[in-house]
Amino acid sequence: MDALLLVGLFVILFAVVTVLKAVRIVPQARAANVERLGRYHRTLKPGLNFVIPYIDRVYPKLDLREQVVSFRPQPVITEDNLVVEIDTVLYFQITDPRAAAYEIANYIQGVEQLTVTTLRNVVGSMDLEKTLTSRDTINSQLRGVLDEATGKWGLRVNRVEIKAIDPPKTIKDAMEKQMRAERDKRAAILNAEGQRQSQILTAEGDKQSRILRAEGGRTAAILEAEGQSRAIDQVFQAVHRNDPDPKLLAYQYLQMLPQLAQGPGNTFWVIPSEVTSALQGVSKAFTEALPQSAATREEAPESSAAEEEAAKAAEAAAEAVADAQEAESPNGPRQLTQGVQEPSPFPDVERETKEAER
């Protein structure tokens, strides 16, 4: 009875194990190759699958999803004989589980070696500067070569990316110096442009200010000339309107003589020939009696004051004449020229005065 019980338990256990070996569940996006008696038989699809126990052999499942593999940096020599370290990332997907299992022993290692070889061929035809700036070109060339080579392995390379390109330390230092020099150059150019704009704006401001000052000076000169013109016009109109006689002109001549002699830098001055006639006119004016009218009798004190001023003017004229006579001496600092007519400030009045004397 004990032997029969043990045999029964063994048969039951064997049956359970057989059933478990016959049923295989494959998850989604997975695949498993089956060998029957050492030969490839089929590939298990996702879901519930049955195999013959002890005859069929099921290999480990293969992941059919897109996989990302990062390879360690590889030394690559550029066209200008510089060694750079290039780190790559590969994106691939298994499309044929049978080929991935039987066409190559280790497809990851095969892809890595193929990537390194292709990378060296591509980068070896470029210099360092072009290598650093042509990542898209390198990626497209790598993807084309890898996709063509891995097709028979049941793989599809979707994308290849250059993660890092590390030049030697000396090249990095040189590149940093170059970049610093470029930044300094741009800063100097910007500074020069700023100074240029500042000088241009300053010059424009000076130009505008000078133009405004010139316009202001011109307007002021025009207004001053107009004012002087009006003043001279009014003086001439007043003179012609009051009809001055020769006595008044003689008195004006006598008043101007001291001013001619008072100039500190005058070493040569001219006494007009009309001075003699002016002196005669003044003397006649003070020797002749004024008409005794009511206005004259009433303004007697004022007439005496006018006589005193005329006497003072005559004395000043006499002193000027004496100074002129002293200037005739060879040691004197001044020279006297008599008889030379000086243009008179009132030519019309002088002409009328001469006609009246005649």
Secondary structure, DSSP 8 states (H G I E B T S, - for coil): -HHHHHHHHHHHHHHHHHHHHHEEEE-TTEEEEEEETTEEEEEE-SEEEE--TTTEEE---EE-S-EEEE---EEEE-TTS-EEEEEEEEEEEES-HHHHHHT-S-HHHHHHHHHHHHHHHHHTTS-HHHHHH-HHHHHHHHHHHHHHHSGGGTEEEEEEEEEEEE--HHHHHHHHHHHHHHHHHHHHHHHHHHHHHHHHHHHHHHHHHHHHHHHHHHHHHHHHHHHHHHHHHHHHHHHHHH---HHHHHHHHHHHHHHHH--TT-SEEEE-THHHHHHHHHHHHHHS-----HHHHHTHHHHHHHHHHHHHHHHHHHHHHHHHHHHTSTTSS-EEEES-----S-HHHHHHHHHHH-
